[in-house]
Each structure stands twice: as C-alpha cells, then as structure tokens.
Amino acid sequence: MKRARSKSPAFLAAFAAIFLAVASLFALPDYTQTGTGVRVSKVGVVEIEVYRISHYMDQLPPTRSKQAVIDIDTGKKFVLTMLRDVDRATIVKALRDAYAMNDYTDTAKIGRFVAAFEGDLKAGSEVTIEYDPRSKTTTITAPGGRTATVGGLDFMKATWSIWFGKIDQPQLADELIAKLR
C-alpha cells in the first residue's frame, strides 16, 4: 500500500505566498466614496438634472482639496448614472469642451476616450471612468460594454480636472469631496 506524501510546511508557505502575490495583481482596490452630486444643465432659468455622479478613491489625498484629488496617483473612479436620455453628440461635445476648458489639448487621446460612446445614453444607464495607477491608464466603460483605455498620468489629471478643475458647476466639485476629512 502506497502512502501519500505530505507536503512540507515550507512548500505550503511558499505556495501560499505565491498565490497571494498573484491574487493581489488582480484584486480590486478597496475604494472609499468621497462624494456624490448631480450634474445639471441650465436651459434659460430651468435646471435639468443630467446625471448623478459618485467619486471613489483607493487612497485618500493628504489634504482635503480638489487639486489634491486631481494630482494623487492612486486608484480612483467616477460612476455616472444617467438621469435622462442624452444623445451621443451632446455627451461627446460636453467632454471635449470640458477638456478644452481645463487647457488639455491632446486631441488623439481625447478622441480615443470619447470613442467609447457608440450610441445615445439612456436614462438609468451607467458610465464608469477608472484610473489604474499601476498601468497609468484611464478606462471609460460606456453602456453596451464599450470601453476605451488611454495611457498617461497627464490624461488622468485632465480627466479628473473635468469635475475637480475648471467647471461651470463648482458646487458639484464640492459635493464630490464632501466626504473627505
């Protein structure tokens, strides 16, 4: 009768260490929500709610400021939930205009990013924008599963500036950092 060979404790410890190291490469960051707000569009004197936006970060910045949120090189993301239908042309123009307002002019990167929008955005649909500090990439996921990934710390900072930099609705930026201490 053959006896099963037991694994040595050193082998098991080494296996566990390798498994945990590989698993950590695929682990999702443990995000903290920093705030939520609603983007409005003004038509005359009427304000129309366009989307609800929430912001999350893996690590919080050392100071409670919008610029600190833009600058920190950590995992972070926005989740936009559409509150009304918005056609593709309108959302693409709004993003391009927001990059321009914040003096970001790399049209190739902007074009690649907005290409994720294949069609109109319907009320209830979600858009996520997430920055990965390991790969230095910003990924947008639009309704229908379309994604676009753009590299560079400069692009992440430009994208975060859309909501935390120069913005025509400054109270939205304040709401997005309301939970920072």
C-alpha positions as CSV (number, residue, x, y, z in Angstrom):
1,M,0.0,0.0,0.0
2,K,1.4,3.4,-1.0
3,R,1.4,6.1,1.4
4,A,0.6,9.7,0.3
5,R,3.5,12.0,0.7
6,S,2.7,15.0,2.9
7,K,3.7,18.4,1.7
8,S,6.3,20.2,3.8
9,P,5.3,23.3,5.7
10,A,7.9,25.2,3.8
11,F,6.4,24.2,0.5
12,L,2.9,25.1,1.6
13,A,4.1,28.5,2.9
14,A,5.9,29.2,-0.4
15,F,2.8,28.2,-2.4
16,A,0.5,30.4,-0.3
17,A,2.9,33.4,-0.7
18,I,3.0,32.9,-4.5
19,F,-0.8,32.5,-4.6
20,L,-1.4,35.7,-2.6
21,A,1.1,37.7,-4.7
22,V,-0.6,36.6,-7.9
23,A,-4.1,37.2,-6.5
24,S,-3.1,40.7,-5.4
25,L,-2.3,41.6,-9.0
26,F,-5.9,41.0,-9.9
27,A,-7.5,42.4,-6.7
28,L,-9.8,45.3,-7.0
29,P,-8.9,48.3,-4.9
30,D,-10.9,48.9,-1.7
31,Y,-12.4,52.2,-2.7
32,T,-13.8,54.9,-0.4
33,Q,-16.6,57.1,-1.6
34,T,-15.6,60.8,-1.4
35,G,-18.9,62.2,-2.5
36,T,-21.9,62.3,-4.8
37,G,-23.6,65.0,-6.7
38,V,-25.9,65.7,-9.6
39,R,-24.8,67.4,-12.9
40,V,-27.4,69.9,-14.1
41,S,-27.8,71.7,-17.4
42,K,-29.3,75.1,-17.5
43,V,-31.8,75.9,-20.2
44,G,-32.8,79.5,-19.6
45,V,-33.8,79.7,-15.9
46,V,-34.6,76.0,-15.7
47,E,-32.1,73.4,-14.4
48,I,-32.3,70.0,-15.8
49,E,-30.7,67.0,-14.0
50,V,-28.5,65.2,-16.4
51,Y,-26.6,62.5,-14.3
52,R,-25.8,61.6,-10.8
53,I,-22.0,61.2,-10.3
54,S,-20.1,59.5,-7.4
55,H,-16.4,59.6,-6.9
56,Y,-14.3,56.9,-5.2
57,M,-10.6,56.6,-4.3
58,D,-8.3,53.8,-3.2
59,Q,-6.1,56.1,-1.1
60,L,-7.2,59.5,0.2
61,P,-5.1,62.6,-0.5
62,P,-3.1,64.1,2.3
63,T,-5.1,67.3,2.1
64,R,-8.8,67.9,1.5
65,S,-8.7,69.8,-1.8
66,K,-9.9,69.4,-5.3
67,Q,-6.3,69.8,-6.6
68,A,-5.1,67.1,-4.3
69,V,-7.7,64.7,-5.7
70,I,-6.7,65.6,-9.2
71,D,-2.9,65.1,-8.5
72,I,-2.8,62.0,-6.4
73,D,-1.6,58.9,-8.3
74,T,-3.9,56.3,-6.8
75,G,-6.8,54.1,-7.9
76,K,-9.9,56.2,-8.3
77,K,-13.1,56.2,-10.3
78,F,-16.2,58.1,-11.2
79,V,-19.6,56.4,-11.7
80,L,-22.2,58.4,-13.6
81,T,-25.8,57.3,-13.7
82,M,-27.8,59.0,-16.4
83,L,-31.0,60.6,-15.1
84,R,-32.3,61.4,-18.6
85,D,-31.6,60.4,-22.2
86,V,-28.6,62.2,-23.7
87,D,-27.6,61.8,-27.3
88,R,-24.0,60.8,-28.2
89,A,-23.1,64.1,-29.9
90,T,-24.1,66.1,-26.8
91,I,-22.0,64.0,-24.4
92,V,-19.0,63.9,-26.7
93,K,-19.2,67.7,-27.2
94,A,-19.5,68.2,-23.4
95,L,-16.4,66.1,-22.7
96,R,-14.4,67.8,-25.4
97,D,-15.5,71.2,-24.2
98,A,-14.6,70.3,-20.6
99,Y,-11.1,69.2,-21.6
100,A,-10.6,72.5,-23.5
101,M,-11.9,74.5,-20.5
102,N,-9.1,72.8,-18.5
103,D,-6.5,73.5,-21.2
104,Y,-6.0,69.9,-22.2
105,T,-5.4,69.7,-26.0
106,D,-4.2,66.1,-26.8
107,T,-6.9,65.5,-29.4
108,A,-5.7,62.0,-30.1
109,K,-6.2,60.9,-26.5
110,I,-9.5,62.7,-26.2
111,G,-10.7,61.2,-29.4
112,R,-9.8,57.7,-28.3
113,F,-11.6,58.3,-25.0
114,V,-14.9,59.6,-26.4
115,A,-14.9,56.8,-29.0
116,A,-16.3,54.6,-26.2
117,F,-19.7,56.3,-26.8
118,E,-21.2,54.3,-29.6
119,G,-24.7,55.5,-29.2
120,D,-27.0,57.6,-27.1
121,L,-27.1,57.4,-23.3
122,K,-30.4,56.3,-21.9
123,A,-31.8,57.2,-18.5
124,G,-30.7,54.7,-16.0
125,S,-27.5,53.7,-17.9
126,E,-24.1,53.9,-16.2
127,V,-20.7,55.2,-17.3
128,T,-17.6,54.4,-15.3
129,I,-14.3,56.2,-15.6
130,E,-11.4,54.5,-13.7
131,Y,-7.8,55.2,-13.2
132,D,-5.3,52.4,-12.7
133,P,-2.1,53.7,-11.1
134,R,-0.1,50.5,-11.8
135,S,-0.5,50.9,-15.6
136,K,-1.1,54.7,-15.6
137,T,-4.2,54.2,-17.6
138,T,-7.7,55.7,-17.5
139,T,-10.5,53.5,-18.8
140,I,-14.0,54.5,-19.6
141,T,-16.8,51.9,-19.8
142,A,-19.9,53.1,-21.6
143,P,-23.3,51.5,-21.9
144,G,-23.2,48.4,-24.1
145,G,-19.8,47.4,-22.7
146,R,-17.8,49.6,-24.9
147,T,-14.5,50.6,-23.4
148,A,-11.6,52.8,-24.2
149,T,-8.3,53.0,-22.3
150,V,-6.0,55.9,-22.6
151,G,-2.5,56.0,-21.1
152,G,-0.7,58.7,-19.2
153,L,-0.7,60.5,-15.9
154,D,-1.4,63.7,-17.9
155,F,-4.7,62.2,-19.3
156,M,-5.8,61.1,-15.8
157,K,-5.2,64.6,-14.4
158,A,-7.0,66.2,-17.3
159,T,-10.0,63.8,-16.9
160,W,-10.2,64.4,-13.1
161,S,-10.0,68.2,-13.9
162,I,-13.3,67.9,-15.7
163,W,-15.1,67.6,-12.3
164,F,-12.5,69.0,-9.9
165,G,-10.8,71.7,-12.0
166,K,-12.4,74.5,-14.0
167,I,-16.1,73.6,-14.1
168,D,-19.2,75.6,-14.8
169,Q,-20.9,73.9,-11.8
170,P,-18.3,74.4,-8.9
171,Q,-20.7,73.2,-6.2
172,L,-20.6,69.7,-7.9
173,A,-16.9,69.5,-7.3
174,D,-17.5,70.4,-3.6
175,E,-20.1,67.7,-3.4
176,L,-17.7,65.2,-4.8
177,I,-15.2,65.8,-2.0
178,A,-17.8,66.3,0.8
179,K,-16.9,63.0,2.5
180,L,-13.1,63.7,2.6
181,R,-11.9,64.6,6.0
